[in-house]
Amino acid sequence: MDRPLFFAAPGNDEIARRLSDATGGEIGLARMRRFPDGESYVRIDTRPAGRDVAVVCTLDRPDDKVVPALFLAEAARELGAERVGLVAPYLPYLRQDRRFRDGEGLTSRYFARLLSGAFDWLVAVDPHLHRYASLAEIYSIPTTAVHVAPAIGAWVAANVREPLIVGPDVESEQWAAAVGTAAGAPVVLLEKTRYSDMEVEVTVPEAAAHRGRTPVLVDDIISTAQTMIATIRHLTDVGLRGAVCAAVHGVFAGEAYDGLLSAGAERVITCNTIPHPSNAVDVVPLIATSVADRLGGARPSVLRTHIGA
């Protein structure tokens, strides 16, 4: 069989190139743009017939990105691709996993059906699973969730003196513990009350007992950053300063990034699942291993994970 073919959605060229290099694939040429009225145009210039295809598209700000990715997958399939998979380092639409109020749409399930109908497999990094045990509960295609807590913990161990890992809530206990184990650091969990998307109250149990340590606030996603901002202020009030904020996915809605720095964060670091100046932990080698498995077990070449300073 011919080498797998990787098509990069706009803004995903670097990760697609590295995944292609790691798995012995080839970068396919595709043209994607918008017509003046906002409709999407897709054209594939590299013949996909008889080949496995991977569409690489991280899906932050998903409503602008999903339709072109779906069209790219459909075009590849119509042009004879054997299988078409999706590599979505950031996978959205998981927050609405139940109806919190009557009449709300279960958008996590709708989105899963949409992607399952267009792709043959999916690889994502640390999807935001709370009430779902796995993606398999809502996706009907084979899925892989790549877990990067150890990589974040390694960054903390290499860059933070006397760290104290602060997890966002009790639901994150296992994830925060994995970061703490890799960092060789103790873990505490926030107690929080959320009043709205932009209003949250937090406390850190026994925070004062950890004076002298550097608090490292960890979460899978930084979106509005309101929980982290409230936590930084609380930690400052109890005498813990110089907080570092670390997350897998830096969505940074609105002024979230500047808000963290203004609140007193010493540094904000994320993984490179969404391109941003805060990217410090390279997770592409971890993604490459899972993508190789989905491409039929192609053996990935050795990639060194970059743990930024």
N, C-alpha and C positions, 0 to 999 in steps of 0.2 A: 504494500500500500504506500502511496505517496506520503511525504511528510505532512504533518498537520499544518493547517493554515490558520494564522491569527489575524483577525481584523480588529483594529483599534478604533473605538469611537473617539471623537474629538477630545483631546486632553488626556488620552490614555496611551499615547504613543510609546512613552518610556517603559511603562510596565509591560506592555504588549511585546516590545522588543526583547526585554529581558526574559520574559516567559518563553518566547519563541527560541531564544538562544539556549535556555536551560533544558528545553524538551526536544531539541533537534527539529524545531518547526521552521516555518517560513512566514514572514510578514506579508500579508496580502494587501493589495492596493484597492482601496475603496474611496469613493468620493461621497461626502455627505455635506449637505448645505441646506439652507432654507430658501424657499421662494419668497418674493416680496410680501406675500400674504401670510407668511408664517408656516406654510406647509413644508414638510420635510422631503428632500430629494436624496435618493440613494442610488449609487451606481457601483457595481463591482467590476474591477478591471483584471483581477487575478482569478483564473478559472478554478472554481471549487469542486468541479465534478469528480466524484469518486474519492473525495478527501474528507477527513475529519476537520471541522471548523470550530474555532473558539472565538466568540465575540468578547472583547475585553472592554468593559464599561463600568466604572464605579458609579453608583447611582445616587449620589447626593443631589439635591435639587431634582428629584426624579421625574417630575411631570414634564420637564423640558428634555429629558434624556431617554425616557423609555420608548417613545414612539419611534425615533430613529433606530434604536437598537433592535426593536421588533421588526422593522422593515428590513434591516440588514440581515437578520436571521432568516426572514422569509425569502429574501432574494437569493441568499446562498442555497437554501433548500430547493428552490425552484430551478436553480442552475446546476443541481445534481449533487450537492454535498451529501456525504454519507450520514453524518450526524452533525448537529449544531449545538454547541454548549455555550454557556454564559459564565464568564469570570467577572463577578461583581464584588470587588474587594469590600465595598460598602453596600449592604443590601437594606433598602428602606421598607417602609410599610409593615412594621411589626408591632408598633405601639398599640394599635386598636385590635387587641386580641380577645376582647369580649365587649359586650354592650354595657357601657357604664351608665347610659341613660336610654330610656325607651326611644326606639326609632333610629339609633345610630347604626351606621353601616359597619360591618366587620371587614374593614378594608384590607386587613392582613390576609384574609382568605381570598378576597377578590383579586388582589395583586398576585398571590400565589397561583391562582388559576390562570391568570393572564400569562405569566412567565412559563408555567408548565405547558401551556398550549403552544408556545413558540420555540422552546428549547428542549433538548434531549437530556441535559444535565446542567447542574449549577454548582459552582464553587464560590463561597463567600467567606469573609473573615469575621469571626465573632458576631454573628447576627444577634440582634437585641431580643433574645428569647426570655420572657418572664413566665408567662403561663403556659407556653408550649414547651414540651420536653425536648423537641427537636424540630427541624424544618420538615421532617417527614410527616408531621401531623397535618400539614397544610399543602405541601408540594407533592405532586404526583410523579415527579421525575426524580432520578437519583440526585442527591445533594451531599455536599461536603461542607462542613463548617470548620474552618481553620482557626485554631486557638493560639493566641499570641501572648497570653499572660506571662509565660516564662521569659519571653523576649523583653517585655517591659520590665520585669523584675531584674533581668540582667543589666538593663540600662540604669536602673535605680542603684544597683549594687556598685556599678562602675562610676557613677556620677554624683551620688548623694551621700553626704556624711551622716552617719547615725540616723537612718531613715525610720520613720513611723508610717506604716501604710494605713490610710484612712479610706475605708470602703463606703460607698454611697448609701447602702441600706442593707437590711438583713437578707434580702433576696440575692445580694451580690457576695454573700459570705464565701462561697466556694471559689469564686473568681478572684476576689481580693486575697484570699488565702494563698492561691497559686502565685500571685505576684509577690506576696510576702515571703513565701518559701524560696522563690528564686532570688529574692533580694537579701535573704537572711535577716528579715526585719519583723518586728511584732506588728499585729494588725488590730485595729479597732474599727467598729462600724458605726456610722451615723444613726442617730435617731431623728427622723424628720417628719414634719407635717407639711404637706403641699396644699396650698389654698387655691392656686391657679398655675398656669404655665409660667407666670412671671413672679410668683410670690411663694416662698418656701421658708419654713422655720426649721433650723437644725440645732442639734446639740451633739457633742462628742463625749461619750461616757468616759470619765476618769482622764480627761485630756490633760489636766494639770499634773498628773502623775508621770507624764512623759516629757516634762520640760527638759531641754537639752537635746532632744531629738528633732530632726527636720521632718515636718509632716509632708507626706506625699499623698495627695488626693488622687485616687484612681477611679476611673469609670470606663465603661465601654464606649460611651458617646458623650462628647461635649456639644450640646445643641444651644440652648439659651444660656447655659452656664450658671443659672440662678442658684442651683444647689451648691456648686463650688464657691461662688461668690459669698453666699451666706456662711459657708463653712470657714472660709478664710477669715471673715470678720469675727466669727465666734472663736476661732483659734487665737486670733490676735488678742481678743478680750481676756483669754485665760493664760496669756503669756507665751504662746507658741507662735513664732514668726518665721518668715522665710519659706513659706509653703511652696511646694512644687506641685503643679497640676499635670497629671498624665492620663492619657486616654488612648484607646485604640483608634477611634474615628473622630476627627476634628471637623464637625459640621459647622460650628460657629455661626449660628443664626444671628442676624443683625450685628450688634456691636459686642457680641459675647467675648471675643478674644481681647479686645481693648478693655472690656469690663473686668476681666480677670486680672489683667495687669494693673488696672487702676485700683482694684480692691487690695492689692498687695502681694499678688503671686510673684514669687522670685523667678519662676520660669514655667512655661507651659510647653509640654512636649506631646506629640502624637505619633502614631504609626503612619506610614505612607500609603494608607488605603484611600485617602483623599488628599490630593496635592495641596500643601500649605506650608508657609515658612516655619511652622512649628514641627514639621516632620523630623524626627530624630531616630526612630527605630524602623529599620528596613525589614519588612516582612515578606518581600517578594520571594526569597528562597523557600519559605514555608508554603506559600501559595503554589510555587512551581511543583513541589512534590505532589500536592493534591491534584493539580491539573494534569500532571503526567499520568497519574492513576486513571483519571477520567478519559484520557486519550488512549487507553488500552495498555497502560503499564509502561509507556516509554520511559526509559530511565533518565531522570534529570541529571544534567551535568552539575558539578559541584559549584555552588554559589556561596560566597561568604556573606553571612548576615552582617549588615553594617549597624553597629550600635554607636550612634553619634555621641559626641561629647556635649 
